[in-house]
Amino acid sequence: MATELFNNGNHLCIAFSYLVRGESGVQANQFLIVDGKQSALLDPGGALLYTPLSMALARYIQPKDLTYIFASQ
């Protein structure tokens, strides 16, 4: 599920949540920040999230066009 937190036409912040179904993964939130033609994905998660996050992300930006990916442990 994607929740638009901010959008003024040039700046966009989206929170992705509840992308993992079942009890096999840890639920976490991922964030997409877009500023003009640059974008950043924060904490993209692990292997269970790759496909659902890519599909949700593609509604806003193509994953290959991401400028930055910030991953933390």
Secondary structure, DSSP 4 states (H G I P E B T S, - for coil): -EEEEEESSSEEEEEE-----SSSS----EEEEEETTEEEEE----GGGHHHHHHHHTTTS-GGG-SEEE---
